[in-house]
Amino acid sequence: MKTAIVLGGSRGIGKAIADSLKSIGCDVIATSKNELDTSSLESVSSFAEKHNEVDILVLNTGGPEPKEFFSVTEEDWNHYHNQLFLGFCLLLQKIKINDNGYIFLMSSNVIKEPNPKLIISSAYRSAFSSVFKILSKEFASKQITCINIAPGPINTDRTKELVDDVEAFAKTLPMKRLGKPEEIGNFVKSIVEHDIKYLSGAVINFDGANSNFVY
């Protein structure tokens, strides 16, 4: 039986992934913020001491409230530096991923198209994506697959926080709807279930054709 840790697994995309992995027989630890808060390095260290080995690790966390550059405080920078960047780095240093395992990063479409209203998320998610890409080469020798999933507009509480009129916004999208968290959950499940390994190092743009970038 494969073991899995899904950060932010109590709701939204994280819960959908946790549920999908459970459906194929994985032993899943789905954390809430009370159990693991990546903005707290003490929380990260404590969690890693208890859960120091796993087959599948899903790095997932919520993002900051919308702010443009000159409204970001020093406290904001420090808090989200830990939550979106350093906390993930420390988890990868402290938790052993077993050979033939998987690491999934839930990033954001802002790593490809930085958003001036989401300057903190754009900065730190891009920074960790660079670290993750470098590490994918090291993990490859152990047949550990690293996949960066960059969601666009998905039907989650996070989207409702960012968009005033979700229904009207959805009509502007190419598919005329938001993505379903379960679609990402089923994608992760299919990768694990079918032992797909050679996709390692890839960024998957999960945005229903909404983005404008080519690569």
N, C-alpha and C positions, 0 to 999 in steps of 0.2 A: 504494500500500500504506500502510495506517495503521500508525503506530508507537505502541507502548504501553509504559508503565512500570508494573509491578505490584510495590508494596512488599510485603515478606513473602511473596514468590511461590514460595518453595521448599516450602511445606507448607500443609495445611489449606485455608481459604477462598481465600487468595491463590493457591495453586497451581491450585485449581479454576478460578479466573478466568483465570489465565495460560493454562491449557490450552484453555479455551473460546475465548479470543481468538485463539490460534494456529490453532484449527480453522477460523476464517473468514479466514485469510490475513494476520493482523496480525503485524508484526515486534515481538516481545515481549521486553523486558528484565525478567526476574523476579528480584528481588533477594532475597538471604538477609541475615541480620543481619551476616554478615561483610563483605558488600558495601555495605550501608547500614544504619547503626544510628541511628535518629532521636533516641535519647537523647544522642548525641554531636553537638554542633553542628559540630565539625570534620569528622566523617563526612558530615554533610548538605551542607556547603559544598563538600567535595571531590567528592561525587557530582554535585551540581548543575553544577559546572564542566565535568564530562565529558558530562553529559546535560542540556543546557540548553533543549531544544525537543522537544515530543512532541505527538501527537494525542490520546492517551488516558492519563490518569494515575489510578492506583488507589492511594489513601492507605489503607494497611492496616498495622497493627502489633499485636503481642500486648499483653496487659494485665498489670497487677501481680498479685502474689499477694493472696489475700483478707486484708484488714486493716480493722478498725474504727477510728474516728477517733483515739482516744487511744493507739493502738498505732503510728500512722504516725510515722516519724521525719522530721527535717528533710532528711536525705539522700533519703528516699523522695520527698518532695514535689519536691525539685529534679530528681531523676532523671526522674520521670514527667511533670513539667511540660515537660521537653524532649521526651520520647518521644511523649507523647500530644497535645501542644499546640504548643509553640514550633517543634519540628522540622518539623511539617506547615506551619506558617505560613511558615517560611523557604523551604521547597520551592516553595510557591505564589508567593513573591516572586521566586525565582531561576530557575524553570523556565517557559519560555514555552509556553502551551497554544495550539496552532494554532487558527485560526478553524474553527468547525464541529466542534470537538473535544468531549471528554467528560472530566469529573472524577467519579470515584466515591469516596465516603468510606465505609469500613467502620467504623461506629461500634459501637453496642451498644444493646440494649434498655434499658440503664440511663439513657440520655438521656431516656427517658420515665418510667421507674419507677426512681428512684435506689435503690441497694441499700446498706444500711448496712454490709454486709460487704465491699463493693467501693467504698468511699468515694473512693479516689483515681481510679479509673476513672470513677465517676459524675461527679466534679467536672470532670476535664479533658476527657473526651469531650463533656460538655455544653457546656463553654466553647468547644471548637473547632467544635462543631456550630453555635453561634451565629455564629462568624466565617464559617463555610462558607455559612450562609444569607444573610448580608449580601453575600458575594462572588458568590453566584449571580446577583444582580441586575446586578452589574458585568459579569460574564462573558456575560450574556444578550445584550448588544448585539453580541457577536461570534459569536452562535449556539453558544456553548459551554455544554453541558448539565451541570449539577451535581446529582448524585443521592446522597443520604445513605441508605445501607442499614444498618438497625439490626437485626442478627441476635439472635435469642433462642437457645434451646438447639440448637446444631448439633453434629454428630458430628465433633468435632475434639479434638486433644490438649488444647486449652485447657479444654474442658468436662470432660475426664477429670481435669484438675488441680483443678477446682472442686467436682466431685461425687464422693462416695465410692463409691456404687453406681450406676453409670450405667444399668444395665439396669432396676433398680427405679425410678429417677427417670424414665426414658422412659415407663414404664407410667402415670405420673401425668399425663402431658401429654395435651392434647385429641386429638392424632393417634396417641397411644400409641407414638410414636417420636421420635427426634431428627431434625432437619433434615439433609439431605445437603449437603456443600459444593458438590457439582456442581449443585444446584438454584440456588444463588446464582450460580455460574459461568455457567449457561445463561441466567439472567435478564440478567446483564450483557451476554452475547453477543447476546441478542435485541434489546436496546436499541440496541447499536451496529450490528448487522447490518441492522436495519430502519429505521435512521436516525430513531429516536424522539427528538424534541428538546423537545417542549412539556411534558415531565414535570419540567423543570428546577426546582430548589428544593424538590422533594418529599423527604419521609422515608418510606422503605419499611420497614415493620415485618415482618421476615422471621422470624416466630416460631410459625407453625402454629396461630394463634388462641390462643396461651398468655397473651397480655397482657390486662389489664383496662381499659386506657385506650381511649377512643373515638377521639381524634384523634392 
